[in-house]
């Protein structure tokens, strides 16, 4: 499961994808170039778009996704909110988002 977090909104808007494959099938070019979106999986791996193809978890428009760090706290917060709201495809994360 991938949570795509829009850092520009307040509260944070989250779109939920079943997998990286689903994310890349729905992503638009401007979303790849936009550094204001965080993609994190339920295990806490934070992904970033990369155009050098060193780590190809998924590839679209010549870009691949690579893991850049982990954030277990953020993943747990997304997962708890997702479960509490009965697994919606989109939801808002409250202001205590870090």
N, C-alpha and C positions, 0 to 999 in steps of 0.2 A: 504494500500500500504506500502511495506517495501523497504527501500533503504539499500543495503548491500555495505558498503564503505570499500575499500581496502586501509588501511593506509600506505602500503608499496610503493605504486606507487605515482608518481608525474608527472602530475596531478593525483588526486585521481580517481580511477576507481569505478564506481557505477553500480551495477546490480539491476534491479528493479523487485520486486515480487509483485503479486497481494495481497498476504496474507501470514501470518505466515505458514499456511498449505502448500502453494506452496513452500516456502523457505525450509521447512523441507523435502519435497518430492524430492528436488534437492540438498540438502547439502551433502557434503562428510565428512567423519570422521575427516580428517585433518583440515577442516574448523571449526569444533566445538572446537578443541583444540587451534586454532590459535587466539590469542588475538589481532592480528593486523587488525581484521575485525570488523567494527561497524555496527550493525543492528539497524536501526531507522525507526519508522513509520512516516506517514505524519502528525501526531499530535505531534511529538516531543518525544515520548517515546523511550528511548534507551534500547535495549534488550541485555542480556548477557546469555550465556549458563550456566546452573547450574545442578549439578548432585545430589542435595539433594531432588529434587522433591517437594519442598515447594510451588512453584508457577508454576503450569503446564499449561502454555499457549500452548505449543506444546512439544511433547516428541519424541526423536529419539536417538538410541544408549544408552538409559538410561539417557539421559540428557534432561532437559526441558529449556524453555526460561523464564527468569524473567526480569521484568522492573527494571533497576538499577538507572535511573535518567531521566530527561527530558532535551531536548535541542531544544527549539522552533526555534532559529536562524538557526541552522544547518538543521532542517527539512524544514524550509521555503526556504532556499537556494537550497536544493535538489529539492524541489517541483517547484520552479520558473524555475530552469534550465531544469528540466524534461518537463515542459509545453512549455518553449521557444523552445526546440528542437523537439517538436511535439510527445512527449511521447514515446521515444525509450525504448527498454528493457535494454540497457546499454548506459552509457555516461560518460564523464569525467567532474570532478569538478575542476575549475581553482585553481591557486596557492593561492588565497586569502582564501582558506579553512582554518578554524580555528583549 
